[in-house]
Amino acid sequence: MGGAKEAAEMAGLSARLDHLQLLSEAPERLAGFYREAMGMTPSRIDRDLWLCAAPERRLLIGRGRSGTLGFGAFRCESAAAVAALRARLERRGAALDPAPTPLFEPGAFAVADPDGNSLLFGERRPVEGDPVAGPAPSARLQHLVVGSDEPETLVRFYADVVGLPVSDKVLRDDSVTACWLRTDHEHHSLAVFRAPVRRLDHHSYEAGDWALIRDWADHFARQGLRLIWGPGRHGPGNNLFIMVEDPDGNRIEISAELETVNGDRPVGIWPHEERTFNRWGQAPFRR
């Protein structure tokens, strides 16, 4: 990727994680978990598809192998923005498919990364009525993280083909072990971590401030859920966090105070050590 035209196109990219799809062998059970733990109202919208929704957070649950990411869906600001991104990816030789989601307008598309993870880009389809929140604090679906045994290949695809700016990288012996990429002014909406298997690492909801992290931890305690990591503070992104698991083993992060990034910010380089992933203590998943 090079030249003034490509740089201008990247500068114009503005998208946010709108929803994602999780696959599960017990989708009814998983929908019930997100109702109780995440305050998301579930509704069955097809034979094997459930929508779980609350203000600023929604996900689809489909029938399939548990612990599998169906896709991550990023909403663009307009149909023109979707078309411009589609044209850019086609010029770069990316194979595009129709977007398999009922939550985007026609014209949305899907692109698969080298690991087979599917990213969707489209314009959000208006829905009738506001989603009803259950007894859980507020938080916005904000980012998605995948694990890969070849993270550098994924980073090159997301940066050079899709055109996502890199905010920070973690290096060990000059090899990438983690990378955070952004689709707007927030530090990251997508990240890649080195892992022994290719899978969803976690998805995250931005609560906004430390007091809401406390409220979420109290809410999880009332649900009988144990924190599996945190509270802590990441180095890259500088965000506070706690983490729990759903019944399928998908990790859910509640985050707060995520860094915002200027367009000309240089890429940060971090060492592969515990303090990078948790400045307050241990990082059991990231050693």
Secondary structure, DSSP 8 states (H G I E B T S, - for coil): --SHHHHHHHHH--EEEEEEEEEESSHHHHHHHHHHHH-BEEEEEETTEEEEEETTEEEEEEESSTTEEEEEEEEESSHHHHHHHHHHHHHTT--EEE---TTB-TT-EEEE-TT--EEEEE-B---SS---B-SS---EEEEEEEEES-HHHHHHIIIIII---EEEEEEETTEEEEEEE-SSSBS-SEEEEE-SS-EEEEEEEE--SHHHHHHHHHHHHHTT---SEEEEE-STT--EEEEEE-TT--EEEEEES--B--TT---EEEESSHHHH-TTS--TT--
